[in-house]
Amino acid sequence: SQIILAEYLPRNREEVKKWIRGDPESHNWSPYFNHVVTSLEKLDAGAAERRAVDMKSKVADVIPCNVFEDDPIGEGYVRHFDVVSSTLCLEAVCTSKDEFKGAVRKLTHLLR
């Protein structure tokens, strides 16, 4: 399986790409992996590190995304996905319930 990460900000996309490449100057995502794997899944820190390595190996692309566009990931990337996930992203950028519903509707069109 593979993961396609979509992000609005170019700087954030570049940080993720640096992390995937193993750049020592990249953002440290370890606290997030540690929290999910050790606190929520009740596994050890070694499992958190393995999860990070596994995720890096599965990221096939990091692409732009803008939920305010008719086609959030652009016409150049025609693809449908098994899962589309947004963790507090829409809640942070949408200023009304209608805007939120519209953004969710656009993202659901990306599903198979």
N, C-alpha and C positions, 0 to 999 in steps of 0.2 A: 504494500500500500504506500501511497505517497500523500504528502501534504502540500497544498498551495496556500501560502500565507498572503493575505491582502491587507494593505495598510494605506491610509490616506497620505500621511506625511512622508516626503522623500527622506528626510533625516532618520525617521524611525525605520523605514525600509532598509536604509544603509546600515543601521545598527544591527538589525537582524542578520543581514548578509555578513557583516563582520563577525558576528557570533558564530554563524555557521562555518565560516572559514577558519575559525579558531584564533582570530586576531586577539592578542592579549589586551588591546585597548578597547575591546568591545564591552558593551554593557554586561554586567554580571547578573545573569538570570538564576544563579544557584539558589538564592533565597526563595524564589517562587517554586522551583522544582522541589526543594527541601520541604517547604510547607505542605504542598499538595501530597507528596509521597510519604513523608514521615508523619505529619499531623492528621491528614485526612484518610490516607490509605493504611496508616499504621505499619509502614515498612521502614527499613533502616536507611541511613544516609547513602550507603553504597547503591541502594536501589534508585535513589534520586539521581545520582550521577549517571547510572546506566540509562535511566529514562531520558536524561538530557542528551546523551550520546545517541540513543536510538532516535530521538526526535530530529536531531540534526541530520541524521542519515536519511530521514524520510522527507525532508523539505526539498521539493522538486523545483519550486520557484517562489519568488517574493514579488508580488505584483501590486500596482496601484489600485486603489478602490475609493470611490466617492459615491456615497449613498444618495446624494442629491442629484446625480446624473441619471438619465433614463436607463442607461446600461452601466451599473455601478463598476464593473471591471473592464469596460471598454469593448468595442467591437473586435479589436485585435486578439482578444483572448476568448474565443468561442468554446465554451466548455460547460458541462453541467456536473454537479458534485453530489456525492452521497450525503454529505453533512456540510452545513454552513453554520458557523458559530460566531457570535458576537458577545463579548463579555464587557458589558457596561459602555460599549462604544456608542451605540445608538442613543442610549440614555443621556450621554454627555453632549451630543451634538444636536439632537432634535429639540426644538423649542416649543413644540406643541404635541398634543396627542395625535392630531391628524398627520403631522410631519413624521412622527414615529411610525404610525401605521403605514404610511406611504413607503418609508424606508424598508420596513419589514416585508412589505409586498414585493418590492424590487428584489430583495435578497431571496425571497422564496422562488423567484423565477430562475434562480441559479441552480435549484435542486433538480435532480433527475425525476 
